[in-house]
Amino acid sequence: VQLQASGGGLVQSGGFLQLSCVVSQSTVIDRYAIGWFRQAPGKEREAVAGIMVSDGRTYYAGSVNNRFTISRDRAKQTAYLQMNNLKPEDTAIHYCATGFLVGWRNYTPKDNNQFYWGRGTEVTVSS
């Protein structure tokens, strides 16, 4: 399974960015969620948001709820993360992943082998 992520970049506090993630295998998205994790410098990786492609169920971390919106286009095998009102604490490498949605809710770094991962994309928010 390959995941191709795009988006990210440098933005000022209060700005917005959109991340995209394309999953190579349609059989994967029929069973799994797609979403993002992030890892800030000196910190552990954390779950950000995930969405079940089949039925649209979502997970959001409390720190991004009401600021970030995750969506999906099943035909394009793609998920999108719209990040609004970005804050300096959102600065991190963001990783696209696919796996069971419950994995986002219960995630700890020791669970990394439960997901397929894409390459990280950098999000930097200046104050």
N, C-alpha and C positions, 0 to 999 in steps of 0.2 A: 504494500500500500504506500502510495506516495502522496504527500500533501504539499501543495505549492501555495505559499503565503505571499501576500503583497500588501503594500500600504506602509504606514509608519512614517516617521520623520521627526522633524523638529517643529514645535509649535509653542506659542506663548500661553501662559496660564489663562484659562478661560476659553481657549480655542478648541478646535475639533479636528479629528482625524478619522479615517475609515480603514479598517483592515479587511482583507479578503482571504479566503482559504478555499482552494479547490482540492477535492479528494479524487484520486485517480480511479477508484473502483466503485461502481454503483452498488454492488452487493454489500459494501461496507456501510454506505449511508442508509441503506434500508434497515440496518440493525442498530446502528450506533448514533451517538451524538457527535457533533463537530463543535469545536469551540477553542477557547484560548486560555492559556496559563501565562504567567509572567514572573520574571525574576529580576528584582532590583539589585543593584550592586551591594554586595555584602549580606544579602538576605536570601532566605530559602524561596524556592519556587512556590507560587500560590495559584489557585484556581481563580479565574476571572469570570468567565461566562461560557455556557454550553447550551446547545439546542438540539433536540431530537429532530432529525430531518423528516422522519415519518409523520409525526403528529404535532410538532411545534412546541412541545414542552421545553421549558427553559430553566436554567439555573443562573443566578447572578450572585457574585460575592457582595456582601453588605457594603463594602467600600465603593462599589461602582453602581449600585442600584440607583435608579432614577437619573443616572448620567449616561450610562452605556445602554445600547440596544443591540441585541443579537437577532439576526434574521437569517433565512436560508432560501435558496432557490434550488429546489430538488432537481429540476431538469438540467441545471448547470453543475450540479454536485458541488455547490458552493455555499459557504456561510460568510456572513458579513458582520463585522462588529463596528457599529457607529459609536464613536467615543466623543461625547460632548462635555463642555465645561471641564476640560482637562486641568489637572492640578500637578504641581511639581512632584508630588508623591506617586503619580502614575508613571513616572519615568522608570523604564524597565525594558528588558528584552522580552518581547511577547512571542510566545510559541503557539502555533496552531497544532491541534491534536484531535484525534478521533478515538472514541471509546464509549463505554457505557455511561449514561448521564449520571448515574449514582456515583461514579468515580469523581465527578466534579464536586459533589456535595461532601464527600468523605475524604477528599484528597489530602495526602501527606506525601512528601518527596519520595518515600519508600515505595510508593505506588506507581512510579514512572513506567514500569514494565507492563502496566495494564492499558497503556495507550500507544497508538502510533503517532509519531511526532514529525512535524515539519521543521524546517530551519527557522530560527528566530528572526524577528524583525525588530529593529530598535525604535522605541518611542521615547522622545525626549521632550519634556515640558519645562520651559524656562519660566522663572518667576518675574 
